[in-house]
């Protein structure tokens, strides 16, 4: 139940307590060079996230992981650290995989099949600038019912506007507010593309 900004602060605090010096951006409001590949929606559990971090200390990947895990709160753990060679661009997020369960709600398979066969499926997204209609079908690689109340969803990430998994499932199955509040979402995996060095 951490927002994206709160998760960023958790890592900044862990670095500070570990005595690891983060590299800051230039300008009037310097910020640590720490960025996640995906802004995880509040209420979504995740088994795999990727964060790019720049720091000045001379630490081995294994030592860095050990020191950070001593400072991170329960439920958040660094599982691997990779040092990027100079000039290599950050990895780009291609796909996010989710397992979504709705306790006590039976989902209609024909609605899932109708969505998969469609080419255009409009879903309204409310933003600070107002209401926007987005084609949810273009964002979904796969949507499968794995049980009467569980969905395996794979989202594609591109340059355009995106939708949260909750919004897509709510739209596809026409869920009421009471129903979608019982949705449990776990991000199970992600697929990254790794650009070569310049």
LUMLUMMAR-603732 format. One record per residue: residue number from 1; residue in one letter; chain; x, y, z of N, C-alpha, C in turn. Coordinates in Angstrom, 3 decimals, m for minus. Each point is the difference from the previous one (the first is absolute). Example, Ala and Ser with C-alpha at 12.3 -4.5 7.8 and 13.67 -1.06 7.14 Angstrom:
<sites>
<1 'A' 'A' <13.190 m5.690 7.800> <m0.890 1.190 0.000> <0.900 1.200 0.000>>;
<2 'S' 'A' <m0.350 1.050 m0.720> <0.820 1.190 0.060> <m0.770 1.090 0.730>>;
</sites>
This chain:
<sites>
<1 'X' 'A' <0.820 m1.207 0.000> <m0.820 1.207 0.000> <0.854 1.257 0.000>>;
<2 'X' 'A' <1.115 m0.052 m0.707> <0.844 1.176 m0.178> <m0.253 0.600 m1.383>>;
<3 'X' 'A' <m0.057 1.321 m0.048> <m0.066 0.653 m1.308> <1.372 m0.089 m0.655>>;
<4 'X' 'A' <0.064 0.356 m1.282> <1.282 m0.045 m0.714> <1.023 0.923 0.671>>;
<5 'X' 'A' <m0.413 1.215 0.356> <0.926 0.949 0.620> <0.459 m0.491 1.374>>;
<6 'X' 'A' <m0.900 m0.651 0.732> <0.385 m0.548 1.304> <1.023 m1.120 m0.155>>;
<7 'X' 'A' <m0.155 m0.815 m1.030> <0.965 m1.072 m0.249> <1.375 0.574 m0.343>>;
<8 'X' 'A' <0.009 1.086 m0.790> <1.265 0.675 m0.312> <0.660 0.498 1.289>>;
<9 'X' 'A' <m0.804 0.597 0.884> <0.544 0.512 1.272> <0.548 m1.126 0.872>>;
<10 'X' 'A' <m0.652 m1.148 m0.022> <0.484 m1.163 0.772> <1.420 m0.345 m0.427>>;
<11 'X' 'A' <0.253 m0.022 m1.312> <1.337 m0.343 m0.495> <1.012 1.100 0.298>>;
<12 'X' 'A' <m0.412 1.252 m0.114> <0.920 1.101 0.316> <0.425 m0.078 1.463>>;
<13 'X' 'A' <m0.959 m0.275 0.879> <0.327 m0.121 1.428> <0.930 m1.187 0.257>>;
<14 'X' 'A' <m0.252 m1.112 m0.700> <0.855 m1.179 0.177> <1.431 0.304 m0.427>>;
<15 'X' 'A' <0.158 0.728 m1.099> <1.344 0.393 m0.451> <0.655 0.909 1.031>>;
<16 'X' 'A' <m0.754 0.973 0.500> <0.563 0.936 0.979> <0.450 m0.728 1.262>>;
<17 'X' 'A' <m0.818 m0.934 0.493> <0.356 m0.732 1.220> <1.179 m0.935 m0.229>>;
<18 'X' 'A' <0.177 m0.430 m1.253> <1.123 m0.889 m0.328> <1.300 0.766 m0.208>>;
<19 'X' 'A' <m0.093 1.334 m0.017> <1.197 0.807 m0.244> <0.446 m0.034 m1.449>>;
<20 'X' 'A' <m0.911 m0.336 m0.909> <0.308 m0.046 m1.429> <m0.426 1.325 m0.626>>;
<21 'X' 'A' <0.919 0.669 m0.679> <m0.243 1.338 m0.532> <m0.631 m0.043 m1.387>>;
<22 'X' 'A' <m1.237 0.440 m0.086> <m0.693 0.059 m1.283> <0.490 1.184 m0.819>>;
<23 'X' 'A' <m0.030 m0.155 m1.315> <0.314 1.100 m0.912> <m1.272 0.825 m0.197>>;
<24 'X' 'A' <0.132 1.326 0.073> <m1.147 0.897 m0.139> <0.022 0.720 m1.342>>;
<25 'X' 'A' <m1.191 0.355 m0.475> <m0.118 0.775 m1.235> <0.434 1.437 0.255>>;
<26 'X' 'A' <0.216 0.764 m1.062> <0.395 1.399 0.116> <m1.253 0.881 0.028>>;
<27 'X' 'A' <0.175 1.296 0.274> <m1.108 0.947 m0.086> <m0.445 0.518 1.354>>;
<28 'X' 'A' <m1.156 0.685 m0.001> <m0.512 0.627 1.215> <m0.525 m1.012 1.011>>;
<29 'X' 'A' <m0.514 m1.142 m0.470> <m0.553 m1.016 0.881> <0.683 m1.346 m0.270>>;
<30 'X' 'A' <1.237 m0.173 0.474> <0.715 m1.265 m0.253> <m0.762 m1.195 0.572>>;
<31 'X' 'A' <m0.101 m1.049 m0.807> <m0.687 m1.217 0.411> <0.937 m1.191 m0.172>>;
<32 'X' 'A' <m0.112 m1.009 0.875> <0.843 m1.192 m0.167> <m0.285 m0.682 m1.334>>;
<33 'X' 'A' <1.045 m0.501 m0.632> <m0.178 m0.710 m1.276> <m0.423 m1.442 0.305>>;
<34 'X' 'A' <m1.298 m0.148 0.242> <m0.606 m1.261 0.376> <m1.358 m0.057 m0.683>>;
<35 'X' 'A' <m0.190 m0.968 m0.877> <m1.267 m0.053 m0.735> <m0.436 m1.446 m0.231>>;
<36 'X' 'A' <m1.287 m0.254 0.204> <m0.592 m1.310 m0.229> <m0.465 m0.114 m1.446>>;
<37 'X' 'A' <0.053 m1.221 m0.534> <m0.429 m0.233 m1.378> <m1.508 0.159 m0.147>>;
<38 'X' 'A' <m0.739 m0.186 1.096> <m1.468 0.023 m0.048> <m0.523 0.574 1.301>>;
<39 'X' 'A' <m0.947 0.921 m0.082> <m0.623 0.549 1.200> <m1.103 m0.953 0.443>>;
<40 'X' 'A' <0.276 m0.791 1.019> <m0.940 m1.021 0.463> <m1.228 0.662 0.627>>;
<41 'X' 'A' <m1.204 m0.366 m0.460> <m1.216 0.603 0.587> <m0.152 m0.362 1.471>>;
<42 'X' 'A' <m0.545 0.921 0.789> <m0.258 m0.261 1.414> <m0.941 m1.194 0.124>>;
<43 'X' 'A' <0.291 m0.896 0.951> <m0.841 m1.171 0.207> <0.411 m1.204 m0.818>>;
<44 'X' 'A' <1.037 0.153 m0.841> <0.487 m1.105 m0.821> <1.254 m0.594 0.633>>;
<45 'X' 'A' <m0.040 m1.291 0.265> <1.165 m0.710 0.522> <0.906 m0.352 m1.173>>;
<46 'X' 'A' <1.300 m0.004 0.214> <0.920 m0.311 m1.093> <1.095 m0.944 0.445>>;
<47 'X' 'A' <0.290 m0.972 m0.878> <1.082 m0.942 0.240> <1.281 0.407 m0.728>>;
<48 'X' 'A' <m0.100 0.991 m0.894> <1.173 0.382 m0.789> <m0.115 1.439 m0.501>>;
<49 'X' 'A' <0.916 0.842 0.455> <0.110 1.380 m0.471> <1.462 0.270 m0.360>>;
<50 'X' 'A' <0.200 1.002 m0.832> <1.361 0.376 m0.392> <0.208 1.485 0.286>>;
<51 'X' 'A' <1.131 0.318 0.637> <0.320 1.392 0.302> <1.432 0.284 m0.447>>;
<52 'X' 'A' <0.191 1.147 m0.664> <1.324 0.462 m0.425> <0.502 1.027 1.007>>;
<53 'X' 'A' <1.227 m0.192 0.479> <0.554 0.849 1.060> <1.442 0.361 m0.343>>;
<54 'X' 'A' <0.343 1.270 0.229> <1.392 0.434 m0.145> <0.535 0.390 1.364>>;
<55 'X' 'A' <1.170 m0.518 0.370> <0.617 0.347 1.277> <1.513 0.060 m0.186>>;
<56 'X' 'A' <0.677 0.591 0.994> <1.438 0.269 m0.152> <0.892 m0.998 0.735>>;
<57 'X' 'A' <m0.536 m0.731 0.976> <0.826 m0.928 0.776> <0.481 m1.161 m0.860>>;
<58 'X' 'A' <1.158 m0.520 0.367> <0.565 m1.155 m0.707> <m0.469 m1.270 0.707>>;
<59 'X' 'A' <m1.147 m0.536 m0.436> <m0.577 m1.181 0.640> <m0.202 m1.089 m1.046>>;
<60 'X' 'A' <0.246 m1.227 0.397> <m0.317 m1.113 m0.885> <m1.513 m0.195 m0.004>>;
<61 'X' 'A' <m0.580 m0.567 m1.078> <m1.447 m0.241 m0.030> <m0.502 m0.808 1.198>>;
<62 'X' 'A' <0.747 m1.036 0.404> <m0.444 m0.836 1.124> <0.024 0.768 1.315>>;
<63 'X' 'A' <1.033 0.834 0.187> <0.100 0.804 1.223> <m1.097 1.052 0.056>>;
<64 'X' 'A' <m0.278 0.629 m1.141> <m1.055 1.004 m0.070> <m1.353 m0.617 0.353>>;
<65 'X' 'A' <m0.285 m1.164 m0.550> <m1.264 m0.681 0.266> <m0.129 m0.340 1.483>>;
<66 'X' 'A' <1.072 m0.492 0.578> <m0.008 m0.375 1.416> <m0.271 1.210 0.894>>;
<67 'X' 'A' <0.680 1.118 m0.277> <m0.149 1.188 0.843> <m1.387 0.621 m0.157>>;
<68 'X' 'A' <m0.540 0.012 m1.211> <m1.338 0.555 m0.204> <m1.064 m0.851 0.687>>;
<69 'X' 'A' <0.113 m1.309 m0.108> <m0.999 m0.880 0.599> <m0.019 0.092 1.518>>;
<70 'X' 'A' <1.101 0.411 0.599> <0.023 0.210 1.453> <m0.812 1.232 0.403>>;
<71 'X' 'A' <m0.217 0.906 m0.944> <m0.672 1.270 0.296> <m1.428 0.072 m0.530>>;
<72 'X' 'A' <m0.359 m0.865 m0.929> <m1.342 0.055 m0.585> <m1.023 m0.619 0.944>>;
<73 'X' 'A' <m1.236 0.508 m0.005> <m1.030 m0.557 0.884> <m0.430 m1.394 m0.433>>;
<74 'X' 'A' <m0.628 m0.719 0.924> <m0.489 m1.349 m0.280> <m0.976 0.039 m1.173>>;
<75 'X' 'A' <0.158 m0.947 m0.916> <m0.875 m0.047 m1.178> <0.628 0.599 m1.242>>;
<76 'X' 'A' <1.118 0.714 0.167> <0.731 0.566 m1.144> <1.428 m0.510 0.064>>;
<77 'X' 'A' <0.452 m0.640 m1.083> <1.357 m0.563 m0.009> <0.617 0.116 m1.382>>;
<78 'X' 'A' <1.284 0.301 m0.032> <0.765 m0.003 m1.243> <0.414 m1.443 m0.269>>;
<79 'X' 'A' <m0.343 m0.521 m1.169> <0.299 m1.401 m0.316> <1.190 m0.154 m0.943>>;
<80 'X' 'A' <0.357 1.058 m0.718> <1.199 m0.058 m0.840> <0.453 1.417 m0.329>>;
<81 'X' 'A' <1.306 0.143 m0.195> <0.596 1.284 m0.373> <0.913 m0.227 m1.193>>;
<82 'X' 'A' <m0.148 0.853 m1.011> <0.837 m0.112 m1.193> <0.653 1.347 m0.282>>;
<83 'X' 'A' <1.316 m0.026 m0.187> <0.732 1.228 m0.336> <m0.049 0.212 m1.510>>;
<84 'X' 'A' <m0.419 1.193 m0.421> <m0.090 0.303 m1.421> <1.301 0.630 m0.488>>;
<85 'X' 'A' <0.476 m0.392 m1.164> <1.223 0.604 m0.540> <m0.246 1.446 m0.399>>;
<86 'X' 'A' <1.060 0.828 m0.019> <m0.158 1.410 m0.389> <m0.629 0.127 m1.388>>;
<87 'X' 'A' <m0.957 0.901 m0.118> <m0.624 0.253 m1.299> <m1.232 m0.830 m0.280>>;
<88 'X' 'A' <m0.250 m1.024 0.816> <m1.184 m0.826 m0.254> <m1.257 0.714 0.488>>;
<89 'X' 'A' <m0.983 0.051 m0.867> <m1.256 0.643 0.360> <m0.799 m0.904 0.925>>;
<90 'X' 'A' <m0.929 0.610 0.756> <m0.837 m0.771 0.918> <m0.901 m0.945 m0.780>>;
<91 'X' 'A' <m0.321 m1.119 0.621> <m0.874 m0.989 m0.631> <m1.398 0.576 m0.181>>;
<92 'X' 'A' <m0.649 m0.409 m1.060> <m1.357 0.473 m0.296> <m0.995 m1.096 0.335>>;
<93 'X' 'A' <m1.065 0.372 0.693> <m1.024 m0.965 0.383> <m0.879 m0.327 m1.202>>;
<94 'X' 'A' <m0.068 m1.280 m0.347> <m0.803 m0.450 m1.137> <m1.341 m0.584 0.443>>;
<95 'X' 'A' <0.010 m0.819 1.057> <m1.226 m0.674 0.448> <m0.044 m0.059 1.523>>;
<96 'X' 'A' <m1.235 m0.007 0.533> <m0.234 m0.284 1.415> <m1.026 m1.114 0.097>>;
<97 'X' 'A' <0.274 m0.994 0.847> <m0.876 m1.163 0.161> <m0.699 0.069 1.361>>;
<98 'X' 'A' <m1.314 m0.220 m0.005> <m0.789 0.099 1.230> <m0.874 m1.230 0.196>>;
<99 'X' 'A' <m0.215 m0.368 1.266> <m1.005 m0.980 0.379> <m1.028 0.746 0.843>>;
<100 'X' 'A' <m1.251 m0.018 m0.453> <m1.056 0.785 0.632> <m1.096 m0.951 0.491>>;
<101 'X' 'A' <m0.350 0.123 1.271> <m1.013 m0.864 0.603> <m1.105 0.850 0.607>>;
<102 'X' 'A' <m1.250 m0.431 m0.238> <m1.155 0.676 0.586> <m0.725 m0.986 0.909>>;
<103 'X' 'A' <0.182 0.166 1.288> <m0.579 m0.928 0.964> <m1.523 0.061 m0.012>>;
<104 'X' 'A' <m0.628 m1.173 m0.156> <m1.445 m0.090 0.057> <m0.725 0.472 m1.245>>;
<105 'X' 'A' <0.733 0.256 m1.086> <m0.619 0.489 m1.237> <0.346 m0.960 m1.135>>;
<106 'X' 'A' <m1.017 m0.435 m0.706> <0.211 m0.898 m1.140> <0.022 0.836 m1.280>>;
<107 'X' 'A' <1.087 m0.087 m0.741> <0.178 0.788 m1.220> <m0.542 m0.761 m1.213>>;
<108 'X' 'A' <m0.590 0.726 m0.921> <m0.592 m0.617 m1.187> <1.049 m0.164 m1.092>>;
<109 'X' 'A' <0.240 m1.262 m0.396> <1.027 m0.288 m0.999> <m0.304 0.665 m1.338>>;
<110 'X' 'A' <m1.289 0.089 m0.357> <m0.343 0.584 m1.305> <0.370 1.476 m0.090>>;
<111 'X' 'A' <0.010 0.693 1.154> <0.422 1.411 m0.008> <1.500 0.108 m0.267>>;
<112 'X' 'A' <0.782 m0.926 0.577> <1.445 m0.022 m0.269> <0.268 m0.305 m1.466>>;
<113 'X' 'A' <m0.730 m0.969 m0.546> <0.180 m0.375 m1.412> <m0.412 1.125 m0.935>>;
<114 'X' 'A' <m1.063 0.702 0.346> <m0.459 1.136 m0.805> <1.063 1.092 m0.044>>;
<115 'X' 'A' <0.616 0.247 1.158> <1.060 1.012 0.066> <1.204 m0.406 m0.851>>;
<116 'X' 'A' <0.441 m1.254 0.141> <1.178 m0.484 m0.732> <m0.219 0.063 m1.508>>;
<117 'X' 'A' <m1.226 m0.282 m0.459> <m0.300 0.017 m1.439> <m0.189 1.410 m0.555>>;
<118 'X' 'A' <m0.207 0.968 0.878> <m0.247 1.370 m0.461> <1.295 0.673 m0.448>>;
<119 'X' 'A' <m0.147 1.049 m0.801> <1.140 0.823 m0.402> <m0.005 1.345 0.726>>;
<120 'X' 'A' <m1.183 0.365 0.489> <m0.132 1.291 0.703> <m0.917 m0.200 1.198>>;
<121 'X' 'A' <0.490 0.364 1.188> <m0.783 m0.129 1.219> <0.234 1.263 0.831>>;
<122 'X' 'A' <m0.932 0.970 m0.095> <0.226 1.283 0.682> <m0.221 m0.075 1.500>>;
<123 'X' 'A' <0.916 0.593 0.752> <m0.135 0.142 1.454> <0.340 1.444 0.357>>;
<124 'X' 'A' <m0.853 0.598 0.839> <0.214 1.395 0.403> <1.028 0.072 1.126>>;
<125 'X' 'A' <0.905 0.950 m0.157> <1.010 0.249 1.026> <m0.153 1.438 0.476>>;
<126 'X' 'A' <m0.116 0.167 1.317> <m0.134 1.332 0.574> <1.393 0.502 0.388>>;
<127 'X' 'A' <0.384 1.145 m0.555> <1.291 0.610 0.314> <m0.229 1.412 0.539>>;
<128 'X' 'A' <1.083 0.632 0.393> <m0.108 1.378 0.488> <m0.472 0.951 m1.099>>;
<129 'X' 'A' <0.228 m0.393 m1.234> <m0.418 0.836 m1.130> <m1.408 m0.338 m0.479>>;
<130 'X' 'A' <m0.652 m0.952 0.668> <m1.350 m0.362 m0.386> <m0.115 m1.464 m0.389>>;
<131 'X' 'A' <m1.036 m0.305 m0.750> <m0.293 m1.378 m0.395> <0.633 m0.320 m1.347>>;
<132 'X' 'A' <0.525 m1.209 m0.115> <0.638 m0.434 m1.245> <m0.409 m1.435 m0.295>>;
<133 'X' 'A' <m0.307 m0.284 m1.268> <m0.365 m1.350 m0.405> <1.227 m0.681 m0.612>>;
<134 'X' 'A' <0.332 m1.200 0.519> <1.181 m0.738 m0.441> <m0.430 m1.366 m0.510>>;
<135 'X' 'A' <0.618 m0.448 m1.093> <m0.267 m1.330 m0.543> <0.752 m1.032 0.829>>;
<136 'X' 'A' <m0.721 m0.666 0.915> <0.633 m0.978 0.893> <0.535 m1.204 m0.763>>;
<137 'X' 'A' <m0.635 m0.351 m1.108> <0.424 m1.196 m0.742> <1.425 0.138 m0.519>>;
<138 'X' 'A' <0.389 1.204 m0.381> <1.347 0.226 m0.531> <1.074 m0.166 1.076>>;
<139 'X' 'A' <m0.389 0.068 1.270> <0.954 m0.086 1.103> <0.180 m1.419 0.529>>;
<140 'X' 'A' <m0.908 m0.911 m0.394> <m0.016 m1.349 0.581> <0.575 m1.019 m0.976>>;
<141 'X' 'A' <1.066 m0.688 0.428> <0.562 m1.077 m0.812> <m0.823 m1.265 0.169>>;
<142 'X' 'A' <m0.280 m0.373 1.258> <m0.845 m1.163 0.267> <m0.882 0.273 1.205>>;
<143 'X' 'A' <m1.196 m0.606 m0.023> <m0.920 0.018 1.123> <m0.661 m1.371 0.044>>;
<144 'X' 'A' <0.320 m0.785 1.028> <m0.495 m1.372 0.110> <m0.648 m0.212 1.357>>;
<145 'X' 'A' <m1.138 m0.693 0.013> <m0.590 m0.452 1.246> <0.679 m1.300 0.388>>;
<146 'X' 'A' <0.662 m0.010 1.162> <0.678 m1.209 0.466> <m0.869 m0.763 0.994>>;
<147 'X' 'A' <m1.061 0.646 0.480> <m1.017 m0.628 0.841> <m1.235 0.891 m0.091>>;
<148 'X' 'A' <m1.138 m0.413 0.541> <m1.202 0.833 m0.097> <0.140 1.391 0.606>>;
<149 'X' 'A' <0.999 0.203 0.878> <0.154 1.336 0.595> <1.432 0.538 m0.078>>;
<150 'X' 'A' <0.827 m0.583 m0.882> <1.392 0.457 m0.141> <0.361 0.254 m1.457>>;
<151 'X' 'A' <0.776 1.052 m0.221> <0.389 0.418 m1.346> <1.509 0.134 m0.066>>;
<152 'X' 'A' <0.577 m0.479 m1.084> <1.398 0.265 m0.296> <0.033 1.057 m1.097>>;
<153 'X' 'A' <0.607 1.150 0.322> <m0.004 1.154 m0.897> <1.429 0.411 m0.314>>;
<154 'X' 'A' <0.293 0.185 m1.293> <1.312 0.500 m0.422> <m0.217 1.316 m0.730>>;
<155 'X' 'A' <0.593 1.073 0.543> <m0.115 1.327 m0.601> <1.246 0.343 m0.796>>;
<156 'X' 'A' <m0.216 0.657 m1.139> <1.102 0.509 m0.814> <0.232 1.465 0.366>>;
<157 'X' 'A' <1.264 0.409 0.007> <0.335 1.385 0.314> <0.596 0.667 m1.235>>;
<158 'X' 'A' <m0.546 1.159 m0.323> <0.493 0.747 m1.160> <0.194 1.462 0.355>>;
<159 'X' 'A' <m0.180 0.845 m0.989> <0.215 1.426 0.194> <m1.274 0.742 0.392>>;
<160 'X' 'A' <m1.165 m0.574 m0.295> <m1.261 0.703 0.214> <m0.555 m0.150 1.408>>;
<161 'X' 'A' <m1.251 0.449 0.198> <m0.641 m0.097 1.318> <m0.253 m1.446 0.405>>;
<162 'X' 'A' <0.012 m0.253 1.316> <m0.191 m1.347 0.505> <m1.188 m0.050 0.950>>;
<163 'X' 'A' <m0.425 m1.216 0.314> <m1.073 m0.234 0.954> <0.497 m0.938 1.092>>;
<164 'X' 'A' <m0.543 0.138 1.197> <0.332 m0.915 1.089> <m0.695 m1.335 m0.242>>;
<165 'X' 'A' <0.601 m1.102 0.473> <m0.648 m1.312 m0.137> <m1.424 m0.005 0.563>>;
<166 'X' 'A' <m0.193 0.681 1.136> <m1.322 0.064 0.621> <m1.031 0.614 m0.943>>;
<167 'X' 'A' <0.385 1.071 m0.694> <m0.928 0.675 m0.915> <m0.364 m0.893 m1.178>>;
<168 'X' 'A' <0.967 m0.758 m0.501> <m0.262 m0.884 m1.144> <m0.955 m1.125 0.405>>;
<169 'X' 'A' <0.284 m0.658 1.120> <m0.863 m1.097 0.461> <m1.392 0.513 0.327>>;
<170 'X' 'A' <m0.076 1.142 0.633> <m1.303 0.583 0.337> <m0.815 0.281 m1.254>>;
<171 'X' 'A' <0.673 0.510 m1.048> <m0.695 0.303 m1.249> <m0.411 m1.243 m0.775>>;
<172 'X' 'A' <0.896 m0.977 m0.089> <m0.271 m1.214 m0.772> <m1.176 m0.772 0.590>>;
<173 'X' 'A' <m0.064 m0.097 1.336> <m1.018 m0.828 0.647> <m1.151 0.812 0.597>>;
<174 'X' 'A' <m0.032 1.307 m0.298> <m1.087 0.887 0.464> <m0.236 m0.146 1.500>>;
<175 'X' 'A' <1.063 0.136 0.777> <m0.094 m0.191 1.446> <m0.556 1.248 0.690>>;
<176 'X' 'A' <m0.794 m0.234 1.025> <m0.503 1.101 0.812> <1.102 0.452 0.953>>;
<177 'X' 'A' <m0.218 1.150 0.643> <1.004 0.515 0.939> <0.219 m0.975 1.146>>;
<178 'X' 'A' <m1.064 m0.615 0.498> <0.114 m0.964 1.089> <0.811 m1.224 m0.422>>;
<179 'X' 'A' <m0.132 m0.399 m1.277> <0.726 m1.176 m0.484> <1.477 0.291 m0.200>>;
<180 'X' 'A' <0.325 1.109 m0.661> <1.413 0.216 m0.297> <0.808 0.380 1.221>>;
<181 'X' 'A' <m0.640 0.407 1.076> <0.725 0.262 1.245> <0.522 m1.285 0.627>>;
<182 'X' 'A' <m0.514 m1.155 m0.444> <0.457 m1.289 0.532> <1.079 m0.626 m0.881>>;
<183 'X' 'A' <0.551 0.776 m0.903> <0.998 m0.497 m0.937> <1.388 m0.052 0.649>>;
<184 'X' 'A' <0.666 m1.139 m0.110> <1.388 m0.137 0.464> <0.900 m0.117 m1.226>>;
<185 'X' 'A' <0.976 0.891 m0.093> <0.871 0.052 m1.179> <1.439 m0.267 0.413>>;
<186 'X' 'A' <0.623 m0.979 m0.644> <1.419 m0.299 0.223> <0.738 0.113 m1.331>>;
<187 'X' 'A' <1.016 0.845 m0.028> <0.877 0.047 m1.178> <1.012 m1.128 0.153>>;
<188 'X' 'A' <m0.052 m0.962 m0.904> <0.814 m1.208 0.147> <1.334 0.070 m0.733>>;
<189 'X' 'A' <0.087 0.813 m1.058> <1.241 0.058 m0.791> <m0.027 1.221 m0.903>>;
<190 'X' 'A' <1.154 0.288 m0.585> <0.094 1.068 m0.993> <1.033 m0.391 m1.048>>;
<191 'X' 'A' <m0.141 0.580 m1.177> <0.932 m0.256 m1.100> <0.640 1.324 m0.371>>;
<192 'X' 'A' <1.337 0.012 0.001> <0.762 1.208 m0.320> <0.816 m0.211 m1.270>>;
<193 'X' 'A' <0.176 1.078 m0.755> <0.949 m0.039 m1.122> <1.249 0.743 0.441>>;
<194 'X' 'A' <1.157 m0.533 m0.369> <1.259 0.580 0.453> <0.754 0.589 m1.187>>;
<195 'X' 'A' <m0.023 1.343 m0.132> <0.726 0.627 m1.111> <1.502 m0.220 0.134>>;
<196 'X' 'A' <0.668 0.014 m1.127> <1.467 m0.143 0.011> <0.658 1.317 0.374>>;
<197 'X' 'A' <1.271 m0.037 0.270> <0.737 1.211 0.349> <0.081 0.934 m1.206>>;
<198 'X' 'A' <0.137 1.324 0.285> <0.170 0.992 m1.082> <1.366 m0.148 m0.640>>;
</sites>
